[in-house]
Amino acid sequence: MLIGIAIGAYGLTQALLQIPFGMLSDKIGRKRVITIGLLLFAAGSVIAATAQSIEMVIVGRLLQGSGAIAAAIMALTADLTRDEQRTKAMASIGISIGLSFSVALATGAILEHWIGLSGIFWATALLALLGIGILHLWVPSPKRLVTHTDLGPVPKQFGKVFGNKQIMRLVLSIMLLHLLLTTSFFALPHVLQDVAGLDKSQHAMAYLPVLLLAFVTMVPFIIIAEKKRKMKSVFISAIAVIGLAELGWAFFAHSLTTILICLWLFFTAFNILEASLPSMMSKLSPLENKGTAMGVYSSAQFIGAFIGGAMGGTLYGSFGLEGIFVASVVLVVIWLLLVFPMQAPKHYSSKIIHLNDTSMQNSAQFIQELRAIAGIKEAVVVPEEQVAYVKYSPDEINMDELESFASQH
């Protein structure tokens, strides 16, 4: 159980501090908060590397997680990119996170064989310091700080977010996804070594090709979800495939081939969900609550990692490896029952319009005229940013009319 907590402890402090750190970056600056976060992560890595007990490893992991800088990085990215490029920039960050996880899973197995567990923690400390160097030497500093309500939370909106069933189904989904990820990868190294007879030094060679194949396999399904308007169908199917993979690990783990096929299925589905869930959140969240919803979503992701680690260790101690995977199958069934009634998200796009002083003074008239344009679904003016956030249907709108209207304001 303590090993499971050590694995998941990082997620607990990440979940608790993600929103406060994002809001702090609005006050004292993005780079300052990101630097503090990376220093905390490095300090936690050193404590874990030098730990002589599992309890001190947990302390190190908690301190690592206290460097909760994801929201600050997103805000810095928004500060440094043009509005029309923001979606691409955020997608690039998401892709890099997905790739880094796959690479880390494989290289971690190699590093553990070469330099041991403490060596991995020393390596992460050095990588955190390298991140600080990149931040200050290569990343431009924004000319001014802007509070991005489409990215960051607004405290008074939490009640509306928690009361929205559509949003909360997706929040629950990201929590369960990372819970199952952490639980499964608590068990898989044991399965590969103790059941399939694959030595630890060979785990990386098993992981890397399968993970890269899964990354390629998920691409056509993302295209189908977005371009063919099949997002709910792909979403539900991906959850079912995760359940199928867990079922295979539960009852057919004696075969290395079966383990790797299930690994491919799991990570194909995981990558599909990891890529599509933020898009679904964006489509289903009301404009005025979008940043708050994304903050809750991000925190739920890390809570899932914490619960998954603790649950994996507890189940392993009481029921063994098979118990972990059977419990995971049960969770997938519950997950499917909870999300099946959700509405299929409509295909909407968003735009930011910067307003001049005249439009700001007559914001009510501006909104009325904007909503009169065919295809506009939502519009909200944010006086603090002097912008209007607009959600529209690409299939219904005349973009030339919208661009012409925006240029006049």
N, C-alpha and C positions, 0 to 999 in steps of 0.2 A: 504494500500500500504506500509506504514512504517513497519507494522508487517511482511509483505512479504520480505521487504528489510532486516529486522533484521534476518530473517531466512536464507536468501541467502547471506548476507554480508560476511560471513565466506569464501564462495567460491571465492569472488572477490580477496581478498588478497592472498588466497591460489594460485589462478591462476597466479597472477602477480609475486609472489615470489618463486614459486616452482623451476623453472629453475635456477634463481640466487643463491638460497640457495644450490642447488645441486652442482653448480660450485664452490661456496665458500667452500664447504666441501672438495673439491680437494685441496684447498689452506691451510686451517687452521685446518683440521681434522674433521672426521665424528662426533665423540662424542661431540666435542665442538659445532658444528652447531646444533646437535640434542638437546643438553642441552639448548642452546639459544632459539631454537624453542619451547621447552616445557615450558620454563619460560615465553615466550611471550604469549603462550596459557593460562597459569595459570593467568597471569596478566589480560588478557582479560576477563577471567572467573570472576575474582574478581570485575572488573568494571561492568560487566553485572549483577552480583549478588547484587551489592549495588546501581544499577541505580534507579533513581527516575523518569525517563522519557524514552520513547521509543527511543529517539535520543541517550541517553547514552547506552542503550542496543545495538544499532547499532554500536557505538564506540567500545564497548566491543567485539562484534562479529567480527568486522574488525581486532581488535588486536589478537583475538583468531586465526583467519585465517592467520595472519602474521607468525605464527609458522609453516611454510611450510616445513616439514621435510621428506616427503615421499621419495623424490629422494635421500636424504642423507642416509636414512635407507636402501634403496635398494643398494646403493653403499657400505655401511658398511657390509651388508649381502654378497655381492659379494666378498669383501675383506676377509671375514672370512670363506668362503666355497670353496671347491675344484671346479674346473671348471665343472666336470662331475655331481656335486651335485647342481649346481646353479639353474637349472630349477626347481628342487624339492623345493628348499628353497624359490624361488620366488612364486611358487604355494602355499606353506604353508602360506606365508604372505597374499596372495589373499584370501585364504579360511578363515583366521582369521579375515580379514576385513569384509567379507560377514557375518560371524557368529556374529561378534560384532555389526554389524548394526542391525541384527534381535533381538539380546538380548537387545540392547539399546532402540529400539523402544518400546519393551514391558515394560522394567524396568523403562523407562522414564515416562510412564503413571502412574506406581505405585508410583514412587518418587514424581511426581507432586502432587499426592493426599496426600502423607504423609508430605512432607517438602516444597512444593510449588515450583514455578519457580526459585526463588532465591536460594533455597536449591539445585536444580539441578546444577546451575552454581558453587556453592561452592563445590559440589561433583566432578565436572569436574576439578576444580582447584586442589583438593587433588589428583585426579587420575593422573594429569600431573606431580605433584611432586613425586608421586609413580613411574611413568615412569622414572624419572631422577634417582631415587634410583636403580631401576632394571638395567638401562643402565650402571651405574658405579660399581654396586656390582656384577652383574651376567654376563653381556655381555663382552666377551674378547675384548681386544684392538688389532687392526690389527698391524702386525709388520711393515707394510709400506703402504702408500697411493698409490693407483693405479687408474688412470683415465680409467674408463671402457666405451669405446666408444659404446659398445653395449647396455649400460644403460643410459648414460648421453649425453646431447646435445653438438654438436659442432657448434658454431655460424655461421660459413661460409656455413653450410649445410641447413640452414632454407629455402633458396630459392628452393632447390631441393625438400624438403619435401612438401612445400606449392604448388609446381607445379605438384605433383604426385596425379592424380585423385583417384587412388585406396586407397592410404593412407588417403586422405582428406575425402573420404566417411566414413571411420572408425572413423576418428576424429569427424566428424559431428555426427556420431552415438552415441559415448560416451557422447557428449555434450547434444544431445536430450534425451538420456536415463536418465541422471541425472537432466535435466530440468523437465522431466515428473515426475520423482520420487519426487522432491521437491515440484512441483506444486500439485501433487496428495495428498501428505501428509500435505500440507497446508489445503486441503479441507476435508480429510477423518475424522479427529476428529470431525469436525462440522457435517458431515453426520451421524456419529455414534450416536452423542448426540442429535442433533436437529431434524433429520429426522427419524432415527431408534429408538430413545428413549433410547439409552444405556448410562447409567451414566458414567462419566469420570473415576470413580474408577474401572469400569469393563472393560475398554478398553484393559488393559494388557491381561486379560483372553481371549479376542477376538483375539488379535494380535498374541500372542506367539505360540499357537498350529498351526495356519495357516501358520506362517512364517517358523516354523520348518518343517511342511509338505511340503511346497514349496521347502525348501532346499533339502529334500530327493527326491522330484519329479524331480528335474532338473538333477540329476545324470545320469539316463539312456540316456537322450538327449545329454549330453556332451559326453558320450561314443559313441553314434551313430555318432555324428559330427566328432569325432577324429578317431575312429576305422573304421567306415564304409565310411569315406570320404564324409560325407554329410553336411559339415560345412555350405555352403551357404544356403542349404534348411532349416536347423535348425535355422540359423540366421534370414532368412526372416520370417519363421513361428513364431519365438519368438516375432518379432516386431508386427506381425499381432495379436498375442494373447494379447499384451499390448493394442492395439487398441480396441480389444473386451472387455477387462476389463474396459477401460475408457468409452466405450459405455454403458456397464451395469450400471456403476456408474451414468452416465448422465441421464438414463431414467428409471432405476428400483431401485433407492436408497431407496425407501420406505420399502424394505424388508431387514431385517438383514441377512437372509440366502443368498440373492443375493449379498449383500455387501461383505460378507466373501468369497463367491465363487469367486467373481471378485478379491478380495485381494489375494487369492491363485493363480489364474491365473496370476495376475500381477507379483507377486514375483517369481513364477516359471520361467516366461519369463525373468524377471529382472536378476535373478541369472544365467540363461543360457547365457544371453548377457554379463553380468559382467565377467563371466569366459571365454567366447569364444572370446571376442573382443581382449584382449591382445595377444591371440594365433594367431588370424588372422593378427594382426599388425606385429607380428614376422615373419609370413610366407610371407606377401606381401611386407614388407619393404626391400629394398636393404641393404645388409650387412653394407655398409659404412654409411648409413643414419639411421640405426636402432635406435641408442640411441637418436638422434635428434627427430626422429618420435615419440618415446615413451615420450619424454619431452613435445612435442606439444600435444600429446594425453592426458597426465596427466593434463595439464593446461586447455584443453578444457572441461574435466570432471568437474572441479571446476567452470569454467565459466557457464556451464549448471546449476549448483546448484544455482549460483547467479541470473541468468536470471529467473530460475524457481520460486524462492522465490518472486522476484519482480513482475513477471507476475501473480502468484497466488493471491497475495494481490490486485493487480490492477483489475484483472478480477472479484474477489469476490466483490469488492466495486462497480463495474459497472453492473455486470450480475448475481451475486449470484453463488451458488455452481454449478448449472447446467451449467452455462457459462464456468466455469473452465474445466469441463470434456468434453464439446462439443469442446472447443478450443484444448484440448489435442487430441481428435479424429482427428481433422483436421491436427494437427502436425504429427500424426502417418501416415496418408495418404501421406502427403508430404515426410516424411521419407522413406516410402516404394517406392515411385516413384524415389527418388534419389539413393537408394541403389540397386534397382532391376537390373540395367544394369551391376553391378560390376562383375568381373571375380571370379569364384570359386577358393579360394586359394588352391594351390597344397600342398601336404603333404610333407613338408621338415623338416629335423632336422638340428641342428647346433652343431658345435664342435669348441673348442679353442685349437690351437696347440702352445705350447711354443717353441720358436725358439732359437737355439744356435747361437753363433757369426758368424759362417761360413754361416749358412742359411740366417742370416740377411744381410750379405755382398753381398749375391747372391740371393736377394729376388725375382728378376725377374725370374731367373731360377727355384727357388723353386715354384713360382706360376704356371709357365708353366708345371712343372712336376706334381704338385698337380691336376691341371685341366685336365690332361691327364687320371686321374683315372676315370673310368666309374661311373656315379652317382653324381659326383661333379657338382653343379650348380653355385656356386659363391665362391670366395675366395679373401680375402683382407688382406694384411700385415699392421699392425699398429706399426711403428718403436718405438713410445714412450712407448708402452707396451711390445715390443719384443714378440709379438704373431701374429698368423694368425687366422682370423675368417673364418670358413668354413661352407657353407650351402650345404647339400646333400640330395638326395632322398633315404630314407631307403629301398625302394623297388628295387632300381637299384644298390646299392653299395655293394661291398664286404668289410665288416667292418674289416676283418683281414688284407686286403691289406692297408686300410687307417691307421689302428693302426700301422702296420709295417712301413709305410712311415713316420708317425708322430714320431716314436721312433728314426728314423735315423736323425732327424733334431732338 
